[in-house]
Amino acid sequence: MLKTNETVLEIDLDALEHNYTYLKSKLRPTTKFLAVVKAFAYGSDATKIARKLEGLGVDYFAVAYVKEGAVLRDGGIKTPILVLHPQPSNFDALIQKGLEPSLYSPKILREFLEMAKKNKQKDYPVHIKFNTGLNRLGFWENDVDYIIEQLVGRNEIKIVSIFSHLAASEDLKEATFTNGQINTFQKIAAQVDKKLDPAPFRHLLNTSGIINYSESQFDMVRSGIGLYGYGNEKNIDARLRPVARLKTIISQIHKIEPNETVGYNRAYVSDGYRVTATLPLGHADGIGRQYGNGNTYVMVHGKKAPIIGNVCMDMIMIDITGIDCREGDEVVIFGEDPTAEEFASTANTISYELLTGISQRVKRVFVGDCFDN
Ligand SMILES: *Cc1c(COP(=O)(O)O)cnc(C)c1O
């Protein structure tokens, strides 16, 4: 841990390597690994994370949008990048940056074919997304013939992979549904294999899929949250290491008399003599109002201090009564204790939302071995 003198999100690249190695250990050595680095690599820093993972030998990256992929290319990333949800208005930029689109509907397929033709492309790599039950994006099982027909007599694009996405891979109560998705995907793959030579490679599993359904790893897996240290399960979280640690310092300490109030709308009322500390981060940094009013705690010198009153835009107040600390001392918002998952759960949300919501105002600092220095 570095010592800090402001609010920082500390990104631990050694933890990232540990998580990558752990997830790889669940796979056959030949299974390819796609690292999902969308949304600033789950709120951390996409280029730095991708550079580290590229050095570790990751096979593919995925982002949600073209702009995110362009940032990686501009940052020197050479590994193939799958764009999960490209918009036709960005197809030109996608091709210029050598990004690979997920094509998920007849409209998107036709529009991409047109753009590839306009750009005089030959065998441009694309990935076909099938919907097997999430009902979000994707072609249907019975669209295979349609897709193949679109390609007859043309060579602008080449289907390098087919994939689908599980709806409830973290929830073993939904195993019957998930196994149904796996079967549907297998049937689609068998149909595609009959029509295309060479057959495209196949991928289905996200992080919880790797944990719970590793027998269905096909040719590649796509992992996001696991790389960042969370596995949607306590016993998996225990094997992973959080990559992001949000830390700050105490700006000011106040001694509060009984029946005084703290913060906007006087939401906190003291029940006795209390000591409070004001911290320089708030909802504009990604700590939403749902974390206020005593539901959530942060750590001051290893002791729990609840967030009291309403979360402000740029500040929160915590109760440090009985904790030996001073102005300028360090406070851990989340990291190892509490973890982002534990912190998020106090407001009925999940680590994914908390991590990706840490705003760009918070400075990112890096610890551990980087490949670029
Ligand atoms: C975000 C995403 C993933 C990564 O999921 P995790 O649960 O974070 O591992 C994988 N595949 C698709 C299609 C996604 O959108």
The ligand as an ORCA input file, in Angstrom:
! r2SCAN-3c Opt
* xyz 0 1
  C     -19.308     -7.846    -19.447
  C     -19.352     -9.130    -20.200
  C     -18.560    -10.232    -19.805
  C     -17.767    -10.257    -18.510
  O     -18.573    -10.730    -17.456
  P     -17.963    -10.928    -15.977
  O     -19.126    -11.413    -15.184
  O     -17.503     -9.588    -15.542
  O     -16.863    -11.917    -16.103
  C     -18.519    -11.332    -20.637
  N     -19.251    -11.380    -21.771
  C     -20.052    -10.367    -22.152
  C     -20.858    -10.493    -23.404
  C     -20.149     -9.217    -21.374
  O     -20.965     -8.225    -21.748
*
